[in-house]
Amino acid sequence: MLITPLLLIALAATVSPPVTIQDASQTPKGWVAIDQPNTDTGWRCANYSRQEWAVAGDLQHGIQVTPHKQTQQITLELTDGTLVGTNHGEFGGAIQWIGRNSPSQVIAPSAHPVAMTTRGSDVFVATGLAHMTLNTGNIIKLHHTKDGSWQTSKVMDLGEAPNAGVRIDDNTWVLLTTNGVTKIDLAKLTKEQIYRNSNWWKLYGNSIQQLGNSWIIGARRAVIRLTPNSNSYAEKWLVPDTCRNLSGPSCDCKE
């Protein structure tokens, strides 16, 4: 059963000092690298975990890992106003324009916005919803015309809901989706899924950052590290060393 992460009450992560990942080949002090679960019980405990991590940063300053805080709103500042996206999961969502010198207007009344980015004069929004058996996602393009109105068009079907995005260069936007990582070429409007794990929907991934040739992903239970391996990626989970294992009916942390 798929449940949208935007409707979950924020889970209090086990207290652990914030850490910075400077090198994808190394594990931060106080943390350990483990394999993903290989049993249904292991995945159930990951799904029930009370730890949930978010990642932010860049190659220059490193990737900061902090407890994740749920949000239902994203914003994008433009020269003449602000785009505000709200996402209440199965209860709806919208994209609103708040102009500095023009009336506010709802420009996408039924969207579920997750991430926004710009290229030239266009705005691209990753939208979608994963709830129960529903798992859909799209990219829509917004264009602000000279008369102040907004043109909205769907430019891509993602095949599943997006959870987060990170801009890599002028053309490349990488999206964390329900069950994988997808690279978007904004110039050609093409997509390429570069990694897939059909169990990721249980982890409610919330953020993604590039670190060299690797990817660092914030999620429930663990920080997921993807490092290049032949034509794909090797997946490892980074967890506090006080929570190497989850066991018992309540899936409690154990070293």
TAKA-V8608 format. One record per helix or strand of 3 or more residues. SS is the DSSP state (hx for helix, st for strand). FROM is the first residue (numbers start at 1). LEN is the number of residues. If there is no record, write none. Layout:
SS;FROM;LEN / SS;FROM;LEN
This chain:
hx;5;3 / st;19;3 / st;31;4 / hx;40;9 / st;52;7 / st;62;6 / st;73;6 / st;81;7 / hx;89;3 / st;93;7 / st;105;4 / st;113;7 / st;122;11 / st;134;11 / st;150;8 / st;162;6 / st;172;6 / st;180;6 / st;190;7 / hx;200;3 / st;207;5 / st;214;5 / st;223;7 / st;232;9 / hx;241;3 / st;245;3 / st;252;3
